[in-house]
Amino acid sequence: MHLMGLPDQVTSFPRVTDIRGKEVIADLRVRTAGNLLEDISISSRQPLLGDWLLERSLVLLYAPSGLGKSWLSLTIGVTVAAGGTLHTWVAPEPRKVLYVDGEMDVSDLRERLRLIAHTVSGNRDAALINLMLCARYDQAEGTEFPNLADNRGKEHFLRLAENSKLRPDLIILDNVSTLASVTEENEASAWNPFLDLLQHLKQLGIAVLVVHHANKAGGYRGSSKIVVPFDTVLKLSPDSNAGGVDGASFMISFEKTRRRVDGAGSGIAAKFVDGQWSFATARITELSAARNAKLSEIVDKVHRGYYQTQSQIATDLGVQRSTISKLKSRAIQAGLITEEEWKAGLQRGREQELAENDYDF
């Protein structure tokens, strides 16, 4: 019997026990666990830089405006292209990198590249060949630069990435706000074309480093759906111990990793001064740990319906109501609770309060 929507040669879905090795069924590859374990054609992902930026990995790097995320992302690009070392992160061999910039004037981009290229270790000649740049303000007048947040721009960019003359191992997108025009940032479905593009690039064997802005609460801008496909999320935040610095200065922290990453539990103080990078690793302070524990305690109480309103939380903690809004945003960004769960928890608290009053004769 022919099943509607399936190719003529496929007449039924086989049971799991019918599958031997791997087969293509309804255009999808299906394999047994035994075949996956024994398939020697599957190679481990090799590192592009350190143990957090691997082949076919998706990485999000976000920070407030003007903190230095472009300095760091361009340095990462040069380091991977040169097969050099940045901090303790080693690029084992020179790789092809495509750096896509949607914001800087091409003359400013050139000056930054000139400064960084002289400071990064590795094979500088290889870096000058392997690092390719596609900048919005380096295009001929009238050229349409792709919007990575719509289907037309996605297809345009995929054709660029698939071009045999480029075929990069790593693409750096700097930054989301200038390359992907999303009208409703907090609406999850608005990000579908951009996230779909990242998945396509990964299927092509390309790693992608996405540079993004932080919101006012300190988390990344946009829907919580954004981080779902990423293997690693790096956050840059101001370094309160840096003092006045003529250059870039920030703390690097790993907010998400899918695999064990050395130093992921530590904060990294980074400075770019006088054309030189310097890094210092610092353990998470007891104060930070205490704050995280307090945040988890508040979230647990909200889940259990302990509070009825955010004003009640503020009174309980002895802080302004605006502080609770920031704490809620931090908790949502950390994945401790969703907006819907927060609202449901407060509603649960109100319902419990009404139920108790009903029995208060």
Secondary structure, 3 states (H helix, E strand, C coil): CCCCCCCCCCCCCCCHHHCCCEEEECCEEEECHHHHHHCCCCCCCCEEECCCEECCCEEEEEECCCCCHHHHHHHHHHHHHHCCEECCEECCCCCCEEEEECCCCHHHHHHHHHHHHCCCCCCHHHHHHHEEEEEHHHCCCCCCCCCCCCHHHHHHHHHHHHCCCCCCCEEEEECHHHHCCCCCCCCHHHHHHHHHHHHHHHHCCCEEEEEEEECCCCCECCCHHHHCCCCEEEEEECCCCCCCCCEEEEEEEEEEECCCCCCCCEEEEEEEECCEEEEEEEECCHHHHHHHHHHHHHHHHHHCCCCCCHHHHHHHHCCCHHHHHHHHHHHHHCCCCCHHHHHHHHHHHHHHHHHHHHCCC
